[in-house]
Amino acid sequence: MITGKQRSYLKSLANSIDPIVNIGKNGITENLIKQADGALEARELVKFKILNNVDLEANNTASELAEILGAEFVVSIGRKFVLYRESDEKIIKLP
């Protein structure tokens, strides 16, 4: 569980990154989970984007995906959201 201060720090880091995982009309699929898991392991902080033609809400999708991946929900803005999961290499140093 991350604290408010850590969440704020992660939000500031997330501002400068682009979404690398796009969620399409199929929603959360096995392939999406594998892609997101690999991205979280490699980067720790990953921004997701729900495509415009998809009828999913960012908050609900983020919560469901965070639970599946064992990640922390950081922030949701519009159709984008950010998840964080500490990897073995500890790339990001939290305050």
C-alpha positions in Angstrom: 0.0 0.0 0.0 1.4 3.4 -1.0 0.9 6.5 1.1 -0.5 9.8 -0.1 2.9 11.4 -0.4 4.1 8.4 -2.5 1.0 8.6 -4.7 1.6 12.3 -5.3 5.2 11.6 -6.2 4.1 8.9 -8.7 1.6 11.3 -10.2 4.3 13.8 -10.9 6.4 11.1 -12.6 3.4 9.9 -14.6 2.8 13.4 -16.2 5.8 12.9 -18.4 5.2 9.4 -19.7 3.0 8.3 -22.6 0.5 5.5 -22.5 2.1 2.2 -23.5 -0.8 -0.1 -23.0 -4.0 0.5 -25.0 -7.3 -1.1 -24.0 -9.5 -1.9 -26.9 -13.1 -3.1 -27.5 -12.3 -6.6 -26.0 -11.5 -5.0 -22.6 -9.3 -6.9 -20.2 -8.1 -10.0 -22.1 -5.4 -12.5 -21.3 -3.0 -10.9 -23.8 -3.6 -7.4 -22.2 -2.8 -8.8 -18.8 0.4 -10.4 -20.1 1.4 -7.1 -21.8 0.6 -5.0 -18.7 2.4 -7.5 -16.4 5.6 -7.3 -18.6 5.4 -3.5 -18.7 5.0 -3.2 -15.0 7.9 -5.5 -14.3 10.1 -3.5 -16.7 9.0 0.0 -15.8 7.1 -0.1 -12.5 5.0 2.9 -13.5 2.7 2.4 -16.5 0.1 4.6 -18.1 -2.9 2.9 -19.8 -5.3 4.4 -22.3 -8.8 3.2 -23.0 -9.5 3.8 -26.7 -12.3 6.2 -27.7 -14.6 3.5 -29.2 -14.7 1.4 -26.0 -17.5 1.6 -23.5 -15.4 1.2 -20.3 -14.9 3.5 -17.4 -11.3 4.3 -16.5 -11.8 4.0 -12.7 -13.5 0.6 -12.8 -11.1 -0.8 -15.4 -8.1 0.5 -13.4 -9.3 -1.1 -10.2 -10.0 -4.4 -11.8 -6.7 -4.5 -13.6 -4.8 -3.4 -10.5 -6.4 -6.3 -8.5 -5.5 -8.8 -11.2 -1.9 -7.6 -11.5 -1.2 -7.0 -7.8 -0.5 -3.3 -8.6 -1.4 0.0 -7.0 -3.8 2.4 -8.6 -2.2 5.9 -8.8 -4.4 8.2 -10.8 -7.1 8.4 -13.4 -7.7 11.3 -15.8 -10.3 11.0 -18.5 -9.7 7.8 -20.4 -6.2 7.3 -19.1 -5.0 5.8 -15.8 -1.7 4.9 -14.1 -0.7 1.8 -12.2 2.4 1.2 -10.1 3.9 -2.1 -9.0 7.4 -2.4 -7.5 9.7 -4.7 -9.4 12.6 -6.8 -8.1 15.0 -4.2 -9.5 13.4 -1.2 -7.7 13.7 1.3 -10.5 11.7 4.1 -8.8 12.8 5.2 -5.3 9.6 6.2 -3.4 9.9 9.0 -0.7 
